[in-house]
Amino acid sequence: MHNSDRFGDPAAASVAVRDDFGVPPSLPVPEALRQVVHECLDDLDELVELFVAQVNAVEGYHDSVPVEDLRETARPCLELLLRIIGGLSIPDRLADISARLGRRRVHQGLPLELLLQAVRMDFRVLWTAMLERIRPADLPALTRGAVRVWEAVELHTVQVHTAYLDEVAVLARERERQRTVLMGRLLSSDGRDTHLVAQVATALRMNAQADFVVAVAPPDHQSALRAAVAAHPSDDALHLHDHNGLLVLVAELPRGRGTAPAWLDRVPCAIGPRARGLARVPDVLRATAEVATTLDGDARQPVTLGEAWAPVAAARLGDVGAMLAEVVLGGLETVAPHERERLLETVTVYCARGSVAETARALYCHRNTVLNRLSRFAELTGYSPSRPTEAAAVLLALACAGHGAGGGAG
C-alpha cells in the first residue's frame, strides 16, 4: 500500500487550504445551506456511523474492507464532501483523499462496482442529514442547493473511479514486468531450478506439469505471430516473450491435446516438439530457435523440427557439412550447369513427394523423364534417391550445399 494512502495520520495533515475543488464557482452557496453544512460537520461522527452501517450492509463489501477501515476512510471523505458543498476551504490533508481511497480499495481487492455503489451512498447520507437539520423556512434554499450536493458526490466518485483504474493499470504493468522477468530467467536456464519453474507457473497461472507448445518467430515474421495471439479470444495460458531477437510463444496445451493449436496454422513460425512440463520448455526453445533460423521471407505456415531437420543439421555440421556435400554431390561437377540444376530439382521434388508420378506432375514432365533423371543422378553420384538411407544423405548434402532441401523449411 502506498504511504500516501494512509488515512487519519496527523503527520500528514497540513494547515494549507484549497479554495477550489472543481465545483463551478458560478453556483452560489445559499447561507442556509452553508449553515446546515456546519451543523453536519459538527455531527460528523454521527454521519460516519450512518454511512458505515449502510455500506456494511452491502453484500460482499465487508469481505474486503473491515469495519474499522471503512470508518477510518469515511470520515475524511464525508468531511471533504461537506466542505465542497458549503464552499469551504479544503485542507491539503483532504485534497487527494478521493484518489487515495480508490487506490486503497484496489489493494484490498474490492470490486469496482461495489466501491462505486458505496461511494454514491454519500449522497443519500448527506442529503438525509441535511433534511433532518434544515429549518422548514430554509427548505427552499436547501432544495436550490441540491445540485451542489450531487455535483460534489459525482466529483468525488469520478476521482475515486479514475484512481482505481489507474492503480489497476499500474499493478497490471508490474505483474506483466514480473512475468516477463521470470519467463526470461526460465528461458535462459536449463529448466532444473524447480523453484523458478514454480514461480513462473504461479505468475503465469500455468500448470507446471502440463504439456506446452513453443513457437518461435524470427524478426520478419514477428508481427504475424503477435497478430495471431491478439486475435485469439481464449483463456488459454500463454505468454509472448522477446528473447535474443526472437519472439517466443509459450502456450499450455489443454489436457489430451498433443499438437499446436489450430490458430497457429497460418502463422510463419517454428514450432518445437511438445514440451512435457514447463521445465522442458528451455530445451525445446533452443531446438525451435534453430528451426526458426531456416525460415525465409516467403514462409507462410509453421515449420517443425521434423520438416526442417536437414537445414538445421547442416548448420550444426559446419565444415563437416561442406565436406559431406562434396562427397555426395561431387560427381555432378562433370556435367553442364543447366543439367546439374535440372537433376537437383528433380531429386529434391522426388524426395519431398516420394512418388515418380507426383514428381512428374509437379515438374510438368513425363514420368520416364523423372526416372531417367533419377537414374542419371545415381550414376553420377553413387547415391540413389530411391533408397531411404541414401536419400537422407542426399538431402543433408543438398542442405549443406545451400540448395534449400528440407521439406518446407523455406
N, C-alpha and C positions, 0 to 999 in steps of 0.2 A: 504494500500500500504506500502511496506517495506520502511524504512528510506533509505536503500541503493539504492533505485530506483530513488532517486532524481537526476535530470539532471541539469547541469549548476550551481550547487551550489558551489560558490567559497570556502566555508569552507571545501568542500570535496576534493579540489584539493591538489596535492602533488607535490613536486619538484622531488621526486624519479622517476626513469625511469626503463623500462624493455627493454632489448636488444633483447629478443626473444619472439615471439608471436605464435610460431608454424610453421612458414614458413621455409621450408627446407633451411638450411644455404648454401647448395651446389649451390643454384641458385644465381648467382651474379647479382648485380643491375647495369645495364648499366648507365653510367654517364648521358646520355641524358634522361633516364627515371627518374633518381633522380632529374634532373633539372626541368623537367616538373611537377614532384610531388610538388616541392617547389612553382612553379607558381600556381598550383591548390590550395595549402594551402593558398597562398596569396589571392586567389579569392574564398575562402571557402563560403562566404555569397552568392555569385552568384550560386555556385553548390547546396547549400542548397535550394534556391528558385526554381531551376530547378527540383530538386528531389521532393520537396513538390508539385509542380504543377503536376508532372506526377503521383504521388501516390494519390493525392486528386482526380484525375480523375477516379480512380478505383472504380467501383460501390460498395457501401456499406461500404467503408473504413472510410469515414468521419462521418458515423453514430456512430462509436465507438470512433474515435480519432479526436479531434478538430484540426484545422489547426495549432494553436499555439503550441499545444502539439507535433504535427508532426514536426514542425520546431525546437522545443527545443531538440527533440531526434535525428533529422537528423544530426545536426552539429557535435556532438561528434562521431557519428558513421562514418560519412564520413572522419572526421579527423583521426580516428583510421585506417580506410582502407588505406588512403593515406600514413600514416606513415609505415604501414606494407609493402605496395608496394615499397616505397622508401627505405626500410631498415633503417628507422629512429627509434630512441628510443621511447618507449611507456610510457608516464606518468602514474602513478598509477591511476589518475582520469579516464583514459580510459581503464584500464586493464580489468575490468569486465563489460564494457558498453554493450556488446552483451547479456550477461546473464540478466542484469538489464532491457534491452529492452524486452526480452522475457517474463520476469515476469510481467512487467508493462502492456503489452498488454493483458495478461490473466485477470488481474483485471479490464481492460476496456471492456472486453467481445468481443474482436476482434477474429474472427475465425482464426484458424491457417493457413488455406490455403491463406487467404488474407494477413496475416503477411508475409508469405514466398514469396508471389508474390511481395510485396513491397520491401522486403529486397533484392531480386535478381535484382531489378531495379537499385541498386547501381552500378552494373557492367556497365549498359548502360550509366548512368550519368557520371561515372568516365572515361570510355573509350572515350565517345564523347568529354568530356572536354580535355582529353589528345591529342586527334587527332586535336582539334582546336588549341592547343598551341604548338605542336611539330613543329620543323623546318623540311622542306621537306628532308633535308640531313640526319636528325636523325630518319626518319620514320622506316628504317630497325631495328634500335636499339629498338624502341618502340614495334615493332612487336615481336621481340625476347623476350621482357619483358611481353608480353600479359599473359603468364602463371602465372606471379606473381599477376596480377590484378585478374585473375579468381580464383586463389587459395585463395587470401585474402578474396574475396567475399564469397567463399564457406566456408572458416573457420568461418567467421562471421555468415553465415547462419546456419551452424551446431550448433554453440553455442547458437544462438537465439532459434533455434528449440528445443534443449535439455533443455534449461532453461524453455521454455514454457511448455513442457511436464512435467518436474519436478514440476513446480508450480501447474499445473493442478492436479497432483497426491497428492501434499500437501493439496490443497484445498479439494479434494475428501475425503482424510482421515479425515480432520477436519469436513467436513459435516457429514461423517459417525459417527464420535465420537459424534457430537451434536445430531444426530438422535438417537444414542444408549442411550445417557443420557436422552433425552426427553422420549423415549419409556420406559426406566426403571422407570422413575418417574411416568408415567401413569400406568404401570402395577402394581406398588406398591401402587397406590392410590385407592380411591373409585369411581373415574370417575366423581366426581361432580365439579371439577375445570374446568370450561368452558374455561378459558384462556389457561390452559395446554393442554386441548383437541385440541383447535385451533392451538396451537404451533406444536403439534405432526402432525396434519393433514397437516399443511403447510410444515413442514420439510420432511415428507414422501410422499408429494403430493397425499394425500388421501382425499376423501370426508367424512368429519366427520359425515354426515347424512346417509351414505351408510350402507349396511349390511356387516358384517365381519365374516370370519371363523377363529376360533382359534384352532390350532393344537399343541399338546404338546408331546414331546418325552423324555422319561427318558434316563439316560446315555447309556444303552445298545443299544438303537435304534436311537441315535442322528445322527450317520453317514448316516443312510438311509434317514433321513429327509433332511439333508444337500445335499445329492446327488440328491434327487428328486427336490429340489429347484434349484440347479445348472443346472440340465438338462431340466428345464422348460423354453423354449425360449418364453418369453412373456413380454409384457409391463404392466402386472398386477401390481397394487400397493401392495407390500408385504414387510414384514420385518421379519428377523430372529433375535431372541434375546435370550441370555443366561440369565436365570432368576432362581435364587435359585437352581442351579444344573440341571435345566430342560432346554431343547431347545424349545423355543416358536415361532411358526409361526403365524403372524397376517396378513391376506390377505383380501383385499377388494373384495367383490363379485360383479360381473357385475350386472347391473340392471336386475331384473327378475329372477335371479338365487338364490335359497334358500338353496342349498346344497354345500358341499365341492367340490372343483374342482376334476375332474376325475384323474388327475395326482397324487393324494394322495391315490388312491385306493389300491396300493400295498405297502404302507408305514406303518410299525407298529408304530402307534402313537394313542394318544387320541384326538378325535375331539369333541369339545364342541357344545352346541346348538348355533344357529345363533345369533350373537350379532347385535342387531338392533341399529346401531350407534356406533361410536368409544368410546363414554363414557361408553358403556356397556361391553367393552372388558375386563376390570379388573375383573368384577364379573364373566363373562364367564370363564376367565382364572382360577380363583380359583376352580370352579367346574371341569374344564377339568383337572387340575393338580391332583385332587383326582382320576379321571378316570385313569390317567397315572400311578398311583401307582399300579393299578391292572394288568398292563401288565407284562408278564413274558418273559423270553428269547426266547420262541418259537413263540411269536406273529409274524404274517405275514401280517396283514392288520389293518386298522384303527378300533378303538373301540369307540363307542359313549356312552354317559351317559345312554341312554335307554337300551343299551346292558349290561352295567357294573353296573347297579343300585344296584344289590344285594351286591357285594363285597364293593361298595362304602358305602352303608347304613350300612353294617356290621362293617366297620371300624369306622363309626360315632357312632354306638351304644356302642362300648366298652364293659364294664362289663354287660350292659343290654343285649347285643347281646349274650354273653355267657349263660346268664340265658334263653334267648329265645331258643337257641339251646338245652338246657337241657329239657325245657318244651316240645318242639315239637318232638325231636328225642330221648328223654329218654327211650321210650318203646323199642327201638332197642337194649338196653343193655342186654336184656334177651335172645338174640339169639347168635348163634356162629358167630365169626368174619367173616368167609367166606360168610355166608348167609347175614350178615349185609351189607357187601360191594356189594354183588350182588343186594340187594334191593335198596341201594343208587344209584348204577349205573343205574339201570332201571328207577328209579324215575327221576334222573337228565336228562337222554336222553329223557324220555317221556315229561317232562316239556319243553324241548328245541324243540322237534319235534311236540308235540301236537297231535300225531296220534299213535294209537297202532300198526298199520301196519308198519309205518315208523320206530317206535322203534324196532319192531321185525327184520326188515331188517338190522338196524344199529347194533343190538346185535347178529345177526345170530341165532335167535331162533324162535320158533313158537309163533303166536300171543296169543294163550291161555296161554303160559308161561308168557308173559308180563302181561296179565290180572291177572293171579294168583299172580304174584309178587306185582302188584299194590294193589290188594286186601289184601295181607298179610301185606304190609306196612301200609295200612289204619287200619287194625285190631290191629297192634302193637302200632301205634302212636295216632290213633284217627283222623288223618288228611288224607283226600283223595286227591291225586294229580289231580283227575279229576274235582274237584271243584275249580274254579279260585281263590277265596279268600284263601282257604286252601292251594292251590298250591303256592301262593305268600308267605305265612308264611313258607312253607316247604323250598322254595328256599332261603329265607332270613336266615332261621335256618341253612341250609347247608353251606351258605357263612360264617355265624358266627362260624360254627364248623370247618371251614377251608377245606371244601370239594370242593372248586373251582366252586360252582354254580354261574351262572351269564351270561350264554348265550353268551360266546365268549370273556369274559374279559381276558382269558389266551391265 
